[in-house]
Amino acid sequence: MAASKGLVGSLSFLTFLVSIPVLGPGIWLSTRASSTDCFRFLEWPFIVLGVSIIVVSLAGVAGACYGNTFPLRFYMVSMFIIIGVLIGFVIFAYRVTGTGSGRAVQWRVYSDYYLEDYSGWLKERVAEEKNWADISSCVRKSKVCARMRREPDGLLEPAEVFYTRKLSPIESGCCKPPTECNFLYVNETTWNPGVIPPGPSVDCARWSNDQAALCYTCDSCKAGVLGSLNESWRKAALINIVAIVILVTIYARLYLRAK
């Protein structure tokens, strides 16, 4: 290869550093899959790609240090494949999270979440009966709803304060009934029927003040999980877009110098 060993070694080491923003979001998504989002899929491809970048970049450094052309050629071919796969996963992440978001609620800071606002591959996987049994169990065990409770100075948080809170999608979808149900606030996770008839949402009948039930069987809870996944996957994809730009720049420079 025509590129100098020093340049190849330096750029290979830079590639090694770039593996961090690829591997990091994968680990972060894995953590959220265990404790918050409760759905595993995209984190493992990013982790595998991050580890692959580490291995390939170390091969490039070794090839530059020992003047061996085989590791350098392995680096060039492997990095081309990794960049292509990484671009594919980023495109996939944006396509499956491209639709759906929370609905603004009058006189509330938080949003409400509706399953019909979402569509596509991710919705089908989350809403599928067997998958949802595992996801809802994970959400329940994460105690996300229990952590919503605030008792400043030993007093329950009043409704007018709760309405100004910015809830996460899962908190809004799984831990309280939809606003259209017209339930009366008692505390963050206890709501009683009001004098105004509830809206048409089937979730109004599914809501329970039983702290082990709440709205874990509600469509709004499924939508909340989808909303949380959308936020997480988009953040991870954005970080990886930056990594792709850096990797392509490094690869292009090495390729041009090697010709």
Residue, then its C-alpha position, 0 to 999 in steps of 0.5 A: m500500500a502506498a500510504s505511509k505507515g505513520l499515516v495508516g497507524s494514526l488513522s487506524f488509531l483514530t478509527f479505534l477511538v471512533s468505536i466508542p460512539v458506536l459501542g456506547p449507544g449500544i451499551w446504553l440501549s442495552t441498559r434501557a432495554s433492561s430497565t426502561d424501554c423493555f425491548r431488545f433488538l437494536e442494541w446488539p447490532f451496534i455493540v457487535l459493530g463497535v467491537s468489530i471496529i475495535v478489532v479491525s482498527l487494531a489490525g490496521v495499527a498492527g499492520a502499520c507498525y510491522g509493515n505487513t500489508f495483509p492486516l492493512r488490506f484486511y482493515m480496508v476491506s473490513m472497514f468498507i463492510i462495517i461502514g455499509v452495515l452501520i449505514g444500513f442499521v441507522i437507516f433501519a432505525y429511522r425507518v421503524t421510528g419514523t412515525g408516531s409521537g405524543r399528542a399535546v393535551q390542553w392545560r397539561v405539560y405532558s403528552d398523551y400517547y395513542l397506539e393508532d398514532y404509530s405504525g410499521w415494524l416496531k409497532e407490530r413487534v411491541a403490540e404482538e400479544k406474546n411480546w407485550a406480555d414480556i414487555s409489560s412485565c418488564v415495565r411493571k418490574s422496573k417500578v417506573c410508576a412507583r418512582m413517579r410518586r412525590e410527597p414533598d413535606g409528606l404531602l401528596e402532590p396536588a393536581e395542578v402541580f402534577y399537570t405541569r410535569k413533563l412525563s416520560p412516554i412510559e410514565s404518561g402511557c402506563c402510569k395514569p389513564p388517558t386524559e380523555c377518560n376525565f378521571l379525577y386525580v387523587n395522586e400520580t397513580t390513583w385516579n377515580p371516575g369523575v362526574i363527566p362521562p369518560g371518552p371513547s377510549v377503551d383504555c378508560a375501562r382498563w385503568s385500575n387503581d391496583q398498583a400492580a395493574l394500573c394501565y399496563t394492559c392499555d393501548s396507551c401503555k404500548a404507545g408509551v413504550l413505542g414513544s420511549l423506543n423512538e426517542s432512544w433509537r433516534k438518539a443512538a442513530l444520531i450519534n452513529i451518523v456522526a461516527i459514520v461521517i468520521l469513519v467515511t472521512i478516514y476511509a476515503r483518506l486512506y483509500l486515496r493515499a493507498k492508490 
